[in-house]
Each structure stands twice: as C-alpha cells, then as structure tokens.
Amino acid sequence: MDHELASFSAELGARRKRAGLTQKQLADQAGVSVRTVRAIECGQVRRPHTSSLRMLGSVLGLEGSDVPSTGCQVEVLGPLVVRRDGQVVQAGGVKQRSLLAVLALRCNDIVSQAEIIDVLWGDSPPATCRELLYGYISRLRKALGAERIEARSGSGYRLVADIHELDVLRFDALVAAGDWEAALRCWRGAVLADLPDLVRKLPRALTLTEQRLATGIAHADALIAAGAHGGAVPGLRALVADEPLHEELCARLMVALAGCGQQGAALELYESLRNRLSTELGVSPGASLRQAHLRVLRQEIPAAGALRQLPAPPPGFTGRASQLAALDHARDAGTMIAAIGGAGGTGKTWLALTWAHQNSARFPDGQLYVNLRGYDPASPPLPVETALHGFLRALGVDPTAVPPDIDGMAALYRSLLAERNVLVLLDNARDADHVTPLLPSSTASAVLVTSRSGLPELVATHGAWPITLDPLNGSEARDLLAYRLSAPRLAAEPDAAAAVVHWCSGLPLALGIVIARATRASLTELAAELSSAHTRLSALDAGAPSANLRVVLDISHAALSSAAARLFRQLSITPGPDIGTRAAIAVAGPGAPVLLRELADAHLVDEHMPDRYRMHDLVRLYAAEKCGEAERDSALGQTVEHYLHSALACAEVMGHHRLPSVDQLPAPGSNPYRPGDMTAALAWTEAEHAALTAVVDLQLPGVSWQLPKALAVYHWRYGRLRDHLAMWTTAREVAERIGDVTALVQADISFGDSHATLGDFPTALPYLERAVALAAQLGDLAAEADAHNSLAWAWEGRRNHRKALDHARAALTGYQALGKPHLEADMLNCVGWCLIRLGRRDEGRAWCDKALALCEEHGHRDGIAHTLRSLGELELETGRYREAVRRLQIASDLLALLQHGFAQAGVLARLGEAAHALGRDDLARSSWERALGLYRAQHREVPATRVLSQLASLD
C-alpha cells in the first residue's frame, strides 16, 4: 500500500474513533462492507476502489484531494480518458485508443479479432494487422493492468470492469435505478468525442447518445411536471450544446426557461433554432417546437409558486442578538447550513423561526418546514422517508410519482431544489443522519437545523455553522416579560417580576407559559406559586431544563378546567406527532373542540394546521408524567380503536378486498371516520399516516398486523412500499415475541408481495412458501388462499407459468370455498392468463370469460379492468386487433377512473401496439404518449425506453 493510501487509512481510522463509530456503523453509512472498512484501516488491501474510499471519506469529512484515487478507470462518455490511481495515463495512438473504445463499449463481452480488425481498418486491413493488434493489446494491458484485458485463444478479447471502473456501466446502472440526475453527471461531452470517425462505426456509441438524450428529456420532463423549471435548465443547456438542432431538447429548454420567468431567452432560442433549421437543413420547426413557441407567446407556462410552510413567528421574541448576527454572517459568507443546538426549552425553534421570518425576502422561492421529532418522549423520530415524502408533495410531486426508495426520493428532492432559492427549516433533529438526506445540493438554498445535539458530524462533514443556545440572561428574560405584559405592569410588581424571571431560569418556553397565566393572575400570585414546594421548586432550583419546565407546567395544568386538564394529560399518550379534532373527540367526547381551544389559549398545544394540534416535546413529557393509569388506558384504547376502524373504512372505500378479520366492533365513542368517496379516504389516510405508523409502533397484539394489512391498498397504489415493509417488520417482531402464528402468516405474505413487486423474487418466494405452510397448519383457509394468490403472481413475474398456474388454481379453490367472489374472479383471470402464456389459448380465453362474467355480476371494477387486459392481450397475440383495441381501451378507462396508474401504464402500452397493428397510428401515438408519461412519473425507465422507441417508429 503506497504512502498516500496509508495516510488516508490512518486518518480514516482516527476520525472514525473520534466520531464514536464502530467499523460496522461506518460501513453502513458509507454503503460498503465491514470487510472493506477493516481491510482499508489495517492496510490489508492494495488497491481498494476509489469510489469506496470516497464514500467512506464523505462520511467522516475527508473530501476531494484528501481521498486517494486507486485502481484503473476508463471513461468514454466524453473524450476517451484512462486513469490509473487517479492520474491520467496515455492510452496510445488513434488505433490503440480506438481498440480500447471498442472493448469498453462491449465491456465484459468477448469481441472477436475479426470485429476489431473490421472496425480499425475496414475493408483494407494491412497484412500485419494481427501483429499490430497483438501489440496494441500488450500495451493496453500494461497501461490498465494485465487483469483488465483477457485474451481468449482463437476468439478475441474482453475488457473486464465494474461500475466503479467504467462510466458506461455506471450510467446504465443509474438509469435502471431511475436516478436520472446522477446518470447525466456521468457524461463529460459527446460519447468518444475525440474519436468521431470511430463513433459512426459503433452502434453502441450511437445508442448511448440516444439514451443520454432520452434520459435528459425524461429528467427534464419530471422536473418541469413538478414545477421545478429552474432545475431543468442547466442539464438541458448542456445537452443542447452537444445537440443544437435537436428539437425535442430545445422545446423543453424553452418551456423550462419560460417557467423561470425567462420568456425572452426562450423566444430567442426559438428564433435561433428556426434560422439554423432553415439555413442548414432546409426545414421548418416541427410540431413540438412550434407548440412550445406558442405556449411561451401565450404565457401559458406559469412560474413555480413559492412555498410558505413556516409556522407563525414567535410573539415577543427578545434577546439572542449575537445568535441572530451569527446567522446573518453565516449566510453572507455563503454557508448553506446552520446547526442550532441547545438544551430542551432554550428557544432553538424560536430563534430559527425569528431569523427565518426576518430574512424571508432573501429566499424568494419560499420555505419548507418539518418537525423531525428527534426527542419526542412518546413517539419515535419522524422517519426521513416520511419527511422527504412530505417535501416532495409540497414541491408538487404527485403521490404516484414519488420514488419507492429513500435514495430515489432524495435525488428527486435535490433536483427540484437545484435552481431554487429556498429556506429549509429542519426542526428537532435527532442527529446528523436524521437530516443528511434532506439537505439540498445547491448553495442557492439555505438550511436551518435545530437539535438538542450540537450535531458535530454535520459541522465536520458538511461545513455547518454551529450555533449553541444557552438560557436567556436575566435582562433578556425581563425584556420578554415586559414586551408581553407591558413595562408598567412589571414596574408595579418589581419583586414579583424578578422572582418569575429567577425561577424560570431563562427558559423561553417556561417564560411563555407563565406569561399566558399572567393574563388571569397577578405576578405576585404567580411568583408565590413558583416558590411553592408543592410545585417542585427544588427541581427548578437544580437548574435542569426539564425541571424548570415542570414547575411552570404544573401551574398551567392546575389553571385548566378539569375536562381540559384530563384531555391535556391524555393527549400525551395518543400516538403520533399530532392529533386531529376527530381523533380528539374519540378521547374526550363531543366537547373536545372547545377543550382544545382552551389548551391552545394556554399555550399547551399548538394548532399548527387547521383542526390539527401538537404539543412541544417537553410539554408532552410533562403531561405523560401526570397521566394516571386509568386515563392512559382509556386514551390509548379509544385512539387505537379510532385509527384502526377508520383505516378499515377507508381501505374498503379504496377497493380493498383482502381486509383483515377484526372481530370487535368499534368501541363506543371511538368516532371512526367514514369517508364518502375514494378522494376523502385517500385524504384521511395521508393526513393520519404518521399517527397510524405510531399505532403500529406501539406493538399491540392484533392491531400491529391488522392496521398494516388495512393500509395495504394505500401503500401499494401510491408507492409507499418502504412504509409498508417497515410496518410489517414491527408486526413480525410482535408476532414472534408472543408466538402469534396468524400474524406471522400475514407478515410473510406482505413481505413476499412487497419484494416481488420490487423485482426481488429470491427474497419474496421463501416468505410466501412459508406462509402457505403456516396457514395450512393453522387451518386458515383465507390466509392459505392469499398466500397462493401472491405466489401465483410472483412465479408469473419470474415467467414460470407452470408454477404460477398451480398456485392460481390452489388460491381459486380456497376463495370458492370461502365464498369470496371478488377474489375468486381475480384468480379465474390469473388461471386464464397462465394458460394463455402456456400456449393453451382457447382454455385461457374460457377462464378469462368466466372471470369477466363474475366481475360484472359483483361490480368488481378492478377485476373487470385486469381481465379485459388479459383478453385484450390475447386478442393482440392472435391478430384480432380491432377486438384487442376495444378491450384494452375499456380497461385503460376503468383503471384511470380507479387511479391505478401503475397498471394503466402497461395497458396503454399494449393498446398502442394493438392500434398500430390495426393501422390506427393516431390512437397508437396518443396511447404510447400517455403510457410514457405514466412510466416516467413512476420512474420505470426500462418500459419508458421501450415506448420511446415505439413512438420513434411512428415517425
């Protein structure tokens, strides 16, 4: 190991230990194996991948020149470049470089000598061409490493590389993962820009250029659709620089510029392109360019609206002049992140909100806000995925377009903020990991983070500006009282005012609550209560923030009406970060709205959204300590009943036909929500999702699996599979702890379904097979049928139609015995589909016809759509194109009505094929365009690329 790598390894180990991380924790954060971390720190690896070193270094603040480059990298997405241990090395003359380019574009495949000779010399190779080829190969092996180029006797040569060593492989992997932004960053210019004559001979090079453009267009379309026009401009400009006559690129750049308010630049681009098309090609602008031009002229492209998520500014804020000045200085210096740390109740959020409102004009694109609940005494911290999901929705991303994984969500979030000047306030963070995915990538925006932790990792790895808050000093606390209660009132009771300031110990939250009480009591009375032993002034005398707050909260609690005080205590037990009025009625009865208003007036709860109330974390801790066992059991029981039966009702409206069996009726007074339609059901489920997650986290037997099952349709239809898996992880833990085999069966089915949908069939199948066995042992026919149902579609996904048919028949038998016509119809369709795929088309058609009849008899619209798709595809395969178009058109319309965007995309793609075969290219084009839009919104790049090529065939 060389000196540079040895120094890096030593520094890596030292920083890891200072950060208090184990080797496994560092490996998990960097996304590498523990073995890699151990080997690098111990000097046992000679040439680790540069990418591994960069990922490890980024976690611990070792960036840029601090990270040594190792191994060999070949780059063809731009001029051909070869790097060895981070340094550019010569790859020889034109012929030798061309040979390397040929091997790189066919990486890990054998390229025959004949193919290479044909590319390098064409129809007139020299007599010594093979000897020349041997020499080129020998020199390339020296430059790259002998192990990088394999020679196959009598057949050819192969370049061996992985995604860390070849930019083409990296690009392909990122496109497949739907991370278009990162994929486009792999490009440094036109493919093999220094070998233009070679490019024309290599189909793969031309295909890569098309893929780059398709990726750029897809990325721009996603940003424009989400209102982030500015985020699309830089990437489009780069692509247009390489393809200045590409009308689709220029049309999108015009729209993006107009969306940023640059209508003049958009029109100038159009005129310039129109002139070039006329003079260089002798053609006029095409339809897409003309349409974009017309939209700009008509000003039909609205600029993205600003975001306004900040809570109201704190009233009567005083003091903190040095901290406000520090925030000003940090922003003036170009610092993107400020980390505000301090003990609970010291006013971190007050400071952040005050500065944010005072400086709102510096962020013309608005503000984003989220309470991460890092130190919530009753609920776990808000998952980063949930925070990202909320921000993406606020930025205009449709729920069905939110990527299913955290990396995809974070990449889309960064893209949307790339060209915006936004302030992001991340309140109450647990640690640096809690906020890192929520950080924008551009310094145009700014981030305020508040936490009880000083967030040293954020300071070390992201250059955050640290600001620490101590309690207010005596004069600042007195100024706060004087502002809110008036100076004459303090002057009338000077000793009492001094006592209040003294006993509150400078905690802003404690002072705020005392001020609220002072509207109904004199300062002398308040000072006396604060001094009373019955209010635990001994804790206040100790100076701990929680003790200070407890004194004040005892007073405020005592001042409430008995009904409001009971609700105050019980709200600390209810699951979730906040509570809606309907759920509060389940706890306190019809009078809850009046009681909530009393609590809000006393500053014990905050109505942060209409009809939604939350407590500060320390207030909630205090209330939980005051809550008796009977009150606790009542509050928890009523809210759990409310959430479970509301979720069941919403799931039923959303078309859930595999609802969990819940024996008990809703408890009296639990006030479950009954949605009037699917839109209302969706709105309730989305608004209460955090509370529903918290209910599952309570790990209550029964409810821990019934609630995730009730939420299955919502999670699946709107792409929240990670939330789905997280809930079932908790349910599994509960089931294993208490030996609940019924819950284990449901968990296995849901795990298998989720992994199969994500394409991970090796993980999915064992779960589903075990579910069948466990359900059979239990004699649970419904669960056994559900498991067979899931196995049928999982095997179908693996193209094993025989096994899929066996499981479909087993599920069908179970549903028939249970008398479940909707599920029976689904399985009739599945059996028919499997038979069709096995070549038994007449049998398959008969089964699908039976499925369709049963669906229509019971009004099963989902089933009708999916069965019509099966029959439509059969008609397409057998050449009955008119009937195929008819069936697929009806299926598409039904799925649109049901908001099944995932399934509708596939139906539209097949409808386009049927229409094209019938000669109806107008319908084919519109169907494929709609399918393409859905695929892109769902980040399904492979089928999107296929549809793009089908659209191109029409031109």
N, C-alpha and C positions, 0 to 999 in steps of 0.2 A: 504494500500500500504506500503511495507516494506521500511526500511531506504535506501537500495541500489537503489531501483526503484525511491524513492522520490528524491534522489540526482541527479539521471540521468535526471529526468523530469525537475528539476530546471535548470540544466546545459543546457539541450536542449533548453529551452525557452530563456535563456540568450544568447546563441550562435546564435539562430535564429534572435533575435533582433539586435545583433551586425552585423550580415550579411545583415541586411536590408530586410529580407524576411518576407512576410506575412505567416500566417499558411497555406493558400491555396497554395502559391508558394512552401513552403517546402513539402507539401503533394504531389504536382505534381511531384517534383523532386525525391521524395522517392518512388513514386508509391503506396502510401497508401491514405486512405480517409481523408478529412479535419476533420471529426468527430474523427478519431483516434488521429490525432495530438492534437486537442483541449482537448480530454479526458486525454491523457497522460500528457500534460502540466499542467492541472488543478487537476491532481490526482484523476480523476473520474473513472479510470479503474483499477481493482485489479490485473489482470494478462494479460497484453497485450502479443501478440505473440512475441517471441524473434526475429523472422525474421523482424517484423515491427520495433522493436527497432533498429536492425542492419541497416536497410535501412535508417531510419531517422538519426542514428548516423553517417553513412558513408557520408551523405550529408554535415554534419557540423563538420567532423573531429573527431568524437567520435568513436574510433575503438577498437576492441579487448576487453581487460579487462575493458574498460570504459563502455561497454554495458552490462547491467544485463541480465541474461537469466531467462525466466519466463515460466510457464506452464510446460507441460509434453511432452517429445518427446520419441518415440520408434524407434530404429534403428535395422534393420535386415539384411542390406546389408553389411555383415561382422559378427563378433560376436554379439549376441543379447545384446543390451545396452538400459537401460531405464534412462532417465534424468528427474529430477524434479527441475524446477527453475535453470537449468544449471548444477546441481550436479548429478553425477551418483548415482542411488539408486539400492538396491538389488531387484531382481525380483524373488527370491526364489530358490528352488532346481530345478533339471532337469525337473521333471514333470510339475512344475508350470511354468517354463520358456518355456517348450515345448507348454503348453497351450497358453501362450501369443503369441508365434510364430505362432501357428495355426490361432489365431484370427487376428493377424497382416497381415498375407498373404491373409486373406479373409476380409480385413478391410471394415467396413460399410455394410457387408453382415452378415446375421444370419447363424451361424454354429451350427448345431444340436448337442444335447448331445451325440447322438449315434455316430456321426462322430468323435467327440472329444475323446470319450472313445475308439473307434477303433484305433485312432492314438496313444493315450497314452499307451494303454495296449494290443492292438492286440486281438488275439483270446482267451486270458485267463485273462479277467479283474477280479479283486478281487470283492467279494460280496459287499464290501463297496465303490465301485468305484464312485457311485453318491455322497455319503457323502464326499469323498475325493475331488471330483470335486467342490462341493459347497465351501469347504474350500479354494481351490486354487483361485476360483473366488473372494471370500471375501477378501483374502489377496492382490490380484491384484488390486481390487478396492481401497483399502487403499493406495497402492503404487502409482497408476496412478491417482486417483481421481474417486469418485463414478460415476461421469457423463460419464466417458470414457468407461465403460463396461455396456452395457444394458442387462438385463436378460429378455428373452421372455418366459413367462409361458408355459411350455409344449413343447417349440420348440427349445430353445437354447440360445446362447449368441452372442453379437455383440460388436466389438471394434469400437468406434466412433472416427474418426480423420480426419484431412485435410492434405494438402500437407506440412504445416509448422510443423506438429506433427509426420509424418511418412515418412521415407526416401523412401519407396517403391512408395508411391503416388507421391512424388517429382520426382523420377526417371521417372515414367510413363508420367508425365506432360511434363518434359523436352524432352523426346524422341518424344512425339507427336508434340512438338513445333519445332523439328529439331535442338535443341541446344545439340548436342551430347557431346560436351566438358563438359558442366555443368552436364549433365546426368551421365557421367562417374565419376565425382567427388563425386557423392552420395555414391559410393562404397568404403568400407574400407578393403575389402577382399572377400573371398567366402561367399555366402549367408549362414547365420546361421552357421558360421564357427565353433562355439563351440558346435553345436548340429548336428554332421554329420549323426548320425543314424536317426534323425528326417527328414533330408532333403530327404532321399530316399523314404519316405512315403508321401511326399507332392508334387504333380505335379506342383503346382505354383512355388515352390522353384526351381525345375528343369527348368521350363520355364523362370524364371528370369535369371538363369545362361546363358541360350541360348540368351536371349535378351541382356544381358550385352555383350556377345561376338559379337553378331550381331551389336550392337551399336559401340563397339570398332572397329570392322572391317570397318563399314561404315565411322566412323570418320577418321580412318587412310587412307582409300581409297580417301576421299575428300582432305586430306592434301597432300597425295602423288600425286594425279592428279594435284594439284595446284603447285607442285614443292616444297612444304614445308616438305621435308622428315624429317628434324630435329624435326619439331613439332609433328610428328607421333611417334617418338622413345619412349619417356617416357611412354605414355599410353600403347603402345604395350608391353614394358618391364613388366609393372605391370600386364597385362593380362597373358602374357606368364609365369610369376612367379606362377600364380594360375593354369594355364592350360599348363604345359610344353610340352605336347605331341600333342597339337592342331596344326595341320599342316598349316591351313589357317592363323592363327595368326603368326606362325613362318615364313611363306613365306613372309608375309607383313613386318615383322620386318627385314628380310634380305634385302628386297628392300629399306626400309627406311634407314637402316644403310649404304647401298651402296650409296644411294643418298646423304648421309652426308660425303661421302669420306671414310667410314669405311669398305672397302671391306674385309679386314682381319677378322674383327669381324663378318661380315655376313657369311663368309665361315666357320669360327669356329663354329658359331651357327648351321649351316647345319650339320657339321660332328658330333657334339654332339647329335643332334636330331636323325640323322641316326643311330648312335650307340644305342641309347636308344630304338628306334623303333624296332631294330633288337633283342636286348637282352631281352627287357621287353615284347614286343608284338609279336615278330617273324615275322614282316612285313617290307617291304621296303618303302621308301618315296613315297608319292602319286604324281600325275601329277603336282599339283600346286607348291609343294615344289621343285620338280625336275626342273620345268620351272624357278622358281626364282633362283635356284642354277646356271642354265645355263646362265641366264641373268647377274648374278654377274660375272661369269667366263669370259663372253664375254665383260664385261664392257659396257653393254647396258643401264645402269641406270645413266644418266647424273646428276651431282650435279646441284642444282638450281643456276641459274645465278644471278649475283649481279645486283642491281638496281642503276641507275645513273640519278636521277631526279633533282639534284640540278642545279639551274641556274649558269651561269658563275660567278667566284669570282669577287668582285668589284675591278676595277683597281685603283691602287694608294692608297690603304687603309692605313691610318696613325692613330696614337693615339690609344686610347681605351686599353692601355696596362693593366690597372688594371681590366677591364672587361674581357679581354681575359684570364688573370690569374685566375679570379674568375670562369670562365667556366672550365678551366683546373682542378682547385681544386674541383669543384662540381663533375666532372666526376671521378676524382681519389678517391673521398670519396664515390663513389657508388651511387650518386644521379642520378635518372633516368631522371628528368625533370628540365629544366632551363627556367624560365619565364623572358623574356627580355621586359621590359616596358619603356615607354617614350613618349614624345610628337611627333606629326607627323613631319617627316623630320629630326629626330635626328639620323638616321642611324641605327635603330634596325635591319633591314634586312641586311645591310652591315656587321654589327658585326656578326650576325648569320651565314651568308654565309662565311665570312672570317674564323671564327673558324671551321666551317664545312669542308671547303676545307683543312685547315691546319691539321685537325685531321682525314681525310678520311681513313687513314690506320688503325685507331682504330675500324673501322666498316667494316670488310671485306665483309659483305653481302650487302653493298650498302646504298643508301639514298633514302628516299621518301620526296617529297616536294608538298605542296599545298598552294595557296594563298586563305585564307578564306574570304577576302574582308569584314572584320568586320566593317570597317569605310568607305566603298565606298560611295561617295556622290551621285551616280546616280543609284546604284543597291543595292538590299538587300544583306545581308551577304550570303555567299555560304552555302546552307543547308548542315548539317552534313552528311545526306544521300548521297548527291552528292559527297562529299569528300571521304566517305567510298567506294562508288561505284568505283571512280577513283583509289583508292589504291588497291582494290581487283582486278581490271583489270590489274594493274601494277604487281601484285603478281601472275598473270597467271590464275585467275579465269575466266572461260567462262561466258559471259553475262547471259546465261540461268541458270547458277548455282548460281547467286547472290541472296541471300535470299531477299524476298519482304519487310521485316520489318527491322527497324534500329537495333533492338536488335540482330536479326539473323546475320546481316551484321557485327556488332561489334564483335560478338562471333567468327565468321569465321576469321575476321581480326586478332583478338588476337591469335587465334590458329595458323595462318600462320606465325606470328612473334615469337611464343613461344620459338623456339630454334635458332632464327636468331639474329645476332648482326648487327642491322640496326640503322642508324640515321634518325629520323623523324623530319622534319622542318615544323612546322605549323605557317605560316606567316600571320600576320594581323588578329589575332583572336579578336572577339568582347568581349567575356567573357569566364569564365571557362566552362560553359555549351557548348560552341561552340567547345571545344576541348576534353572534357572528353571521349566521345565515340571513339576518335582517339588515345587514349593512349594505348600502348602495356601493357600487364600484366606482362611481364618479365623484370627484370633489365638488361638483356643482351643487350637490345637496349637502346637508349637514345633519348630524345625529346627536341627540342628547340622550344619554343613558343614565338612569338613576338606579342605585342599588345600595343595600347595606354593606356590600362588599366594596372595597376600593377598586376592584377589577384590575389587578396588576397585569393579568395576561393581556387584557385589551390595550393597556398602556404600552406593554412590551412589544406585542406583535402587530398592532395596528396604529401605533402612534397617537393613541387617545390622549387628550389633555386632561390630567387628573385634577378634580376639584373636590375638596373634602369639607363637609359642613359640620361644625360644632354647634352646640346650643346657642341661641341668641344671648348677647350680653345684656346686662340689666337695663341699659338705656334703650337698646333696641326693643326689648320686651315692653318697656314702659311706653315707647312710641307707638307700638302696636295697640296697646290698650287705649291710649289717648285718641288715636285715629278712629277706632271703632266705637268708643264710648264717650268721646269728647274730652278735651283737656279740662274744662270747668268741673266736670264730674270727678275727675281724678284729684283736682285741687281741693274739692270739698271733702274728700276722704283720703288724705295723703298716706296715712299709716296703713289703711286697708289696701290701697293700691300697691304699696311697697310689699305688703305681705303676699298678695296674689302673685306679683312678679317673682318673689322669692320662692314660694312653694311650687310654682310651675317650672322652675329651673330652666327657663328659656326655651322650653319645647313649644314650637309654634302650634302644633295640633292641640296640646293641652290648653294653651292660651286661648285658642279659638273656641274651645268648648266652654271655658269659663266665661268668655265674652257672651256666648249665647245665653248662659244662665243669668248673666248680669242684666238682661233685659227684663227679668222678673224678680230680681233680688238686688239688694244694695251690696256694694263692695265690702262693707263691714260684715254683713251676713256671710258672704262668700269666703272672706278671709277666715272667719270663725270656723266654718265648715272644713276649710282646707287644713286648719290647725287641729282638728279633732282626731283623737286617737281612733275613733270608730271608722274613720276613712283611711286608715292605714298610712298615716303620715310618716310612720317610721320608714316605709319603703321609699317615700318621696325624699326623705332625709338622706337615704342611701345614695341618691343621685342616679340610679339606673333609669333609663328612659321608660321601660315598661312599668316601673314602679311609679314614676311621675304621672304617667297617663292613667294608671289605675285609680289614683286619687281623684282626678278630675272626672273620670267616667263614673265613679261611684256617686258623685254629686249629681251628675246629669241623669244617671239612671234613677236616682231617688226622686228627681223632679218630674218624671214622666207619670202619666196616668197608669193605673195598674194594667190595663189592657195593652197599652203601648209598650210598657216595660216587659211584659211577657213576650210580646212579639219581638222586641229588641233582642232578648236573650235567645229566642228560638231561631231567629234569622242567622245567628252564628253557627247553627247546626245544619241548616239546609245546604244541600250540596250545590256546588257551582260557584263561579265568581260573582254572580249577582242573582237577582230573583225578579221575576215579572209579577205584576199585580195579581194575575190569575193564580199563580202558584202560592203567593202570599195569602190569598183567600182560602186556599186549602189548609193553611196553618192556622189562621186567625178568624176565619169566617167572613161573612159579607162586609163587616166593618173594617177590613184590612186597609182599604184605600185611605180612610181617614186617619188610621193609626200610622200608616207610612208617612203621611204628610206631617204628623206630629214629630216623628223621628227625624224627618228631613229638616224641620224647623230647628230642632235641637242639634243639628249637625252630627247626628249619629249615623245617618245613612245619607247617601248622595244619589239623587235621581239623575244619573249620568245620561240616560236616554229616556224618552217618554215612556212612562209606566215600567221602567226597569231601575232597580235600586241595588246599590252595593255599599259595603262597609269598608273603611280603611282596615288594613290588616291588623293593626294593633287594637282598634276598636272591636274587631271581631274576636280577637283573642280574649279581651276582657269580658265580652258578653258570654263567650263559651265557658269561662270560668264561673260565671254567675248562674248558668243554666242548670237547673236541677234535673235529676234523672228522669222524673215523670215528664217534665217539659221536653227534655231531649228526645225521649222515645216517641212522644206524640208528634213533634215537629218532623222527625226523620220519617216516621211511618206515613204521615199524611203526604209529605212531598214525594216520597218514593212511589206511593200509590198514584199520586197525580201524574208524575212523569211517565210511569210505566203504562198506565191506561190511556194517557194522551198519545204516547208514541204508538201504541197499538191501533188507536183510532185513526191516526194519520197514515200509518202504514196500510191500513185497509183501504183508505180512500186512494192511496197511490197504487193500488192494484197488487198488494202482497197476498199471494195465495198459499204461502207456507208459514203462516203466523204461528208463534209458539202457543202451546196449550197453557192457558192460565186459568186455574180453577176458580180463584177467588174473584168476586165482583169488586168493583171499586169501593173503597171504604166510604161510609157516609161523610160528606163534606170534603172529599178529596178533589172535587171540582175538576174532573178531567176535561181537556179541551176536545171539542167535537168539530172538526173542520167541515166547512160546507162544500169545498171542492179541492181539487188537487193543488191549485195555487196556494190556497190557505194552508193545506197540510205541509207543503214544502216550506212556506214561510215560518210556520211554527217550529218545524224540526230544525231548520237552520238557526233560528234565534235561540233555541234551547239546547243546541248541540253540546255546548260546554257543560251545562248542567247535567245533561244525560250522560256524558262521559264521566262526570264526577259521581253520579249514582253508581255506575259500573265499578268505579274505583273503590266504592265502599265495600266491595267484595261480599255482598249479601247473597246467601244461598238462594237459588232460584232466579232472582232478579238479575244476577250477574251474567246469566246467559239468555234469559228471556228478552232483556232490553236490546242487546246486540242483534238478536235474531229479528226483533221488530224493526230495527233500523236498517236491515239488510238492503231493502229496495232503495232507500235514500242513498246509502253509501255506494251502491253499485251504479245506480242511474247517474249519479253526479260525481263519480270518480274519486270517492274518498275511501279507497281500498286500504290505505295505511291506517286510517282511523278504525276501519273495520277489523283489521288484524290486531291492532292494539287492544281493542275491547275484548276480543276473543282470547288474547293472551292472558288477560286478567281473569276471564271466565274459566279458562283452563286451570289456572293456579288454584282458584277456589274449588273447582270440581275435584282436583287431585288431592287437595288438603282434606276435604270432607268425604271423599270417596263417592262423589255423585257421578255415577256412570252415565246417567241420562244427559247431564251437561257435557261430559266428555265426548259423547257421540255427536252432539250438536257442534262442539268446538272443532272436532275432526272434519265434519262436513264443511263448515265455514272456512277453515284453513285450506282445505283442499280446493274448494271453489275459488278462493282468492288467488292461490298460487297458480291454478290452472288458467285463470283469466290473465294473469301476468305472464303466461307462457312458461312457467316453471313446472312442467309436468313431472319430472323426477321427484320433486318435493310434494306435489299435490297427491299423487297416486297412493303412497303409503297411508296418508291420513284417511283417504276415502275408503281404502280397503279395510282399515281397522274399524272405521265407522260401521261398515256393513257387518263385520263380525260382532262388534259390541252390541249393535242394535238387535241382531239375531239372538244373542244371549239374553237380552232384556225382554225379548218378545215384543219389541216396539216396532210394529209393522210400518207406521208412518215414517219413523226415522230410517228404517231399513230401505224403504222406497225412496226417500230423499237421497240417501247415500248412493243407491243405484242410479238415480237420476243424474247426480253430479258425476259419477263415474262414466256414465254413457257419454256425456258431453266432453269429459276430459279425454277419454280414449278417442273420441271423434276428432278432438283437437290434435291428437298425435297421428291421425289418419289410420288408426287401427279400427276399421269399420266393423270387423267381425266381433271384437270385444265390445265395442260400443253397442252393437245390436243386442248382444246377450244381456247387458246391463239395462238397456232400454226396455227389453221385454220383462225383466225382473221388476223394474220400477212400475211398469204398466200394470202388472198383476197386482202389486201392492196397492196402487191407487184405486184400481177397480174394486178390490176387496174393501177398501176404506170408504168408497162412495165419494171420491173427490173428482168431480167431472172436469174441473179446470186442469188439474194436474194430469188426469187421465188423457185429456186431449193433447197436452204437451208431449206426452210420451207416445201417443199414437203418431204424432208428427215425427218424433225422433226415430221411431221404428221405421216409418216410411222413408225418411231421409237416409238412414243407414242402408236400407235395401236398395235404394237408388244408387248410392255410392258403390254398392257391391255389384252393380250391373243388373239387378233384378227390378227393372224399371216398372213393369206392369204391377207387380206386387206392391212396390213402393207407392205408386200412384193410388192404389186402392186404400192403403193405410192412411195416406195423407187426406184422401177424400173423407174417410171416416172421422179423422181429426177435425177437419173443417166443419163437418156437419155438427159435431158435438160442441165445438167452439161457438157456432152460430146459435145453437139451441140454448146455451147458457150465457150468451152475451160476453164471451171471453175475447175481448178485443186484442189483447196481446197475442193470444193463441191464434186468432184469425190472421194477424199480420205475419207471424212466423211461419204458419202453414202455407199461406199464399206465397211466401218466399220460396219454400221448398218446391211447391208445384210450379212456380214461375221458372225456377232454375231447371227443373225437369223439362218444361216446355222448350226452354232455350237450348238445352242439350240435344233434344230430339228434333230441332228445326222448326218447331211450331211457334214462330217468332211473334205473330200477332197475339196469340193467347198468352205468351210469355210477357209481352208488354202490358197486357191488360191486368194480369195477376200481380206483377211487380209494381205497377202504378198504384193499385189499391193498397198493397202492403206498405208502400212508402208513405202514402197519405195517412194511413192509420198510425204508423209509427211517429210521424210528425205530430199528430194530434195528441199522442201519448207522451211526447217529449222523449222518445227513445232515440236520441241522436246517434248513439253507438251502433245500434242495429240498422238504423235508417241509412247510414253511410254505405254499408255493404249492399243493401237493396238497391240504392241508387246506382251504384257501380254496375251491378248486373242489369239493371233497367237500361242503362246506356248501351251495354253490349247487345241486348235484345233489340233496341230501337235501331242501332247501327246495322244489325243484320237484316232488319226489315226495310232498310233504306230511309228511315226517318232520322236523318242526321241532325235536324233541329232539336228533336227530343233527346237524342243521344248527347249532344253538346250540353244542353241545359241539365241533364241528369248527371253527367260527369262533372260539370262545374259545381253543382250542389254537393256531390259526393266529395269532391276535392276540398271544398270549404269545410265540410264536417271533419274529414280526416285531418286537415291541418289544425283545426280547433282542438282536436283530441290528441294532437302530437303523434299521429300514426303515419310516420314518414314513408314506410315501405309501400302500403297501399296508395298513398298520395302520389308517390313517384310513378306507380303503375298507371294511375288515372291520368296523370300529366302526359305520359306517353300515348295513351289512348286519345286524349284531346289533340295531341300533335298530329296523330294520324288523320284527323279530320281536315287538317289544313294542307 
